[in-house]
């Protein structure tokens, strides 16, 4: 796997790589840009991560990985929808 390839299950892989647990620091919507990312695997990318409350006390999540120069307004509205 080349340095730029990001494995399937991206955000979970980033969490495992960083040694952090999801419950330790996340709000409902998080944006990590470039060097703010938790893993060197995505230091040249933007990661937008959202958590959702689901019925029966379940929690869902959605992660978007894209270029640093993206349409943030559009992508944040898509992930919040």
PyMOL commands that set and color helices and strands:
alter all, ss='L'
color gray80, all
select helices_A, chain A and resi 10-18+22-24+34-36+40-42+55-57+72-80
alter helices_A, ss='H'
color red, helices_A
select strands_A, chain A and resi 29-33+45-54+58-67
alter strands_A, ss='S'
color yellow, strands_A
deselect
rebuild
show_as cartoon
